[in-house]
Amino acid sequence: MTTASLPVTPVAMTDLSGVTFVKVWSRHAKDIHSLAKQILRDGLLNPIMVKRHGGKFVVVDGGKRLAAMQLLKRSGRLPRSLFRVPCIVSDSTGSAPALSQAPMLKTDAELARAINAARAAGQSPEAIAARFDCAPAVVNYAASTDALHPQIFEYFNSGHINLEQAAAFSGIESQDAQWRLLQELGPFAHAKDVIAAILAGKTVVDMPDGNIMIMPSRRAPVRPARLAA
């Protein structure tokens, strides 16, 4: 969901330093309890940011998330997938990892399903955005996937196109037009010429002679916005 793709490295909790559970707990007990509940419900959404220092990893950002996982571990409720903590690592001699470059640990399709489930449960867009640490517009992008052509929806679920591209496709009113545009401009939805044409507000209509004409859509396409860091 971000423009960067920094690698995520699994790190054992015992190799993470710079955060003392007791100290963090004494200052942020309420936040840690809330984060622990969120991790049980939604999983860990963002990796911990760390710097390598000798044989250890010093936590740069994510101390409360780490404390929440430590709390879950102490109570025997930590999900097995988090026995090794997902981290973004930089060398001790380099600069700290940029928070804006941290990838979400959910795929776009997983995030969209979780957002849409929260919408169906009656949560407000603002509450959902806060829950999943995303821009409010992303909640609308997730909702727009309901309007996708079934085959494009399958491409989205399989990771061939991302949420921004899926939202752009949904900006074309006719599902048949979505699919025909994909076919006209190329079979790969992630190709730059395909998404550029969609974001330019183009759609496809069938002509009486059987040809295809690409012309401006009557409905403005959904334009992507970057997630909040």
N, C-alpha and C positions, 0 to 999 in steps of 0.2 A: 503494500500500500504506500510505501514511500518510494522516493526516487533512487535510493541506494539499496545495495544488497550486501551489507556486511555479513560475514559468516558468523554463525552461532556455534559456540563451543560449549559442550556439556562439562561442567566442573563440579567436583565433589564438594559438598558443603564444608568439609573439614579443610579444604584448600583455600577457602575464602576468608579473608581477614579484613580488618579495618572497621568491622561492625561488631559491637558487643551486644548480644541479645538483651541482657539485663538493662544496659544503658538505654537502648532504643525503646525497650518495653516501658521503662519508667517515664519516658517522655511522650510516647505515642501509643499507649495501650489500646485506646479506642480505635485508632486507625488500623492498628495491626489486627485486631479482632475482625474489623470490617474487611480488610484485605484477605484474611484467612477464609472468611465466608465466600468472598468473591472468587478466590482461587478454587475452592471446592465446587462452586457453581459453574464457573466459566473457564477454569484453567488459568494458567499464567499467560497474560496477554502480551507482555513485553519482556525481553531478556534483561538480565542484570548487567549493568555496565561496569567493567573492571579493568584494572591495569596490572600487567604482570610485574611482579617484584620478587626476584629470586625464584624460589619454588612455590611461592604463594601468589594469590590474586587479590589485590586490594580493591574493595568495592568503591566505585566512583559515584554511582547512582543506583538506587534500588534497595537501600538498607531496610526500609520498612517492608518491602516485598520479601526480602530474604528473611527478616524476622518472622513474618507471617508463615513462611514455609517451615522455619525452625519450630514454630509453635505447633504446626500441623504434624511435624515429625515427632515431636515430644508426645503428642496425644495419639500417635499411631494412625493418623488420618491423611498423611501426605500421599498424594497420588504417586503410583510407581513411576510414572513418566517424569516426575520431578525429583527422583532420588539423586540425579545429577542435574545441577541447576543450569539452565540455558543462559549463557553469558556472551556478551560482546567483549572481546579482549584486545587490548593494545599493549605494546611493549613498554617497559618502565622508562625507556628513553624517548618514547614518542609522546604525542599529545593525547589527551584523554579522548575516548570515542565521542563523536558528536551524537547527542541524544536524538537529533532529527534524522539520523541515519539508521536508527535501530529499527529492524523489521518487526512487524507483529508476528507472534508465534502461531496465530491462526491463519489458514489460507483465506483468500478473499471469499470463497464459497462458504467456508465454515463461519466466517464472520457474518456474512449476509444471512445465513440460516439462523444464527443466534440472535441477530438484530430483529429479524422478522418474527421469531418466536416471542421475543420481548414485546414487540408491537402487538402481536395477537393476544398477549396477556394483559394488554391495556396500559403498558408503561408509556410515558410521554417521550417524544423525540429527545427532549433535553436530558431526561433521566437516562435514556439509552445511550446517548452520546457520552455522558459522564461514566456510565457503567463500563463501556467498551473503549474508553479513552480515544474517541475519534471525533472528527469534525461533525457538527450537526447535519451538514449536507450529506454525509455518508449514510445516515439513516434513511434519507430519501433515495439514495442510490440503491440501497439494499431493497427497499420497497419496489423500486422500478423493475427489478428482475422478474416480477410477476407478469410483466408485459412482454417478455422476450419470446421470440419464436422458439418452439421446443428444441430444435436442433442447436440453436445458439445457446440456449439455456444449458444444454448438455456440454457444449464447449466450455461454458463458464464453470460448471461443476467439476469438469476434468482439468481445469487449470489452463486451458488453451487461450482464454482471454481473461483479463482481470476485471475487477468491479467497475473501474472507470470506463472501460470499453463496453461492458455490458450495459451500463447506464446510458452510454451514448447510443447504442443500438436501440434501447427502449424508447429513445426520443423520437423514433420513427413510428408513426401511428399504426401502420399496417404491418402485421407480423410477416406477411408474404413479402412486403417491400423490404423489410429487414433482411430476409433470407436472400432475395434476389440481388440486393446490393452487395451482400457478401459474395455471392456467386459472380457478379459482374466485375467486381474489383479484385477478386482473388480468393482462393479457398482458405487462406489463413487469416483469421480475424485479428491476430495481433500485428499483422503487417502495417507499416506506417501509412501506406496509401489508403488502406481500408478505413482506419480510424480517423485519418485526416478528412476523408470524404464525409464520414458520419458527422464529425464535429463541425464541418462546413454547413451542415443543415441540409444535406441532400437525401433524396429518396428515389425510389424506382417506380415507374409506372409502365404498364404494358400498353403498347401502341396497337391500333387496329390491324396493322400489317404484321404483327407478331414480334416486332422488334422491342427493345427495351430502351426507355429514355430516362436518364438521370436528371432530375430537376429539383429545385428548392422545395423543402418540405413545408407544409403549412403549419407545422408544429415545431417550435424551436427545440433543438436537441438538448439533452441534459449535459451540462458541461462539468467536467470533473474538477474537484477541488482537493488540494492536498490535505491529508489527515493532520490533525494537530500533533505536535511532537510529544 
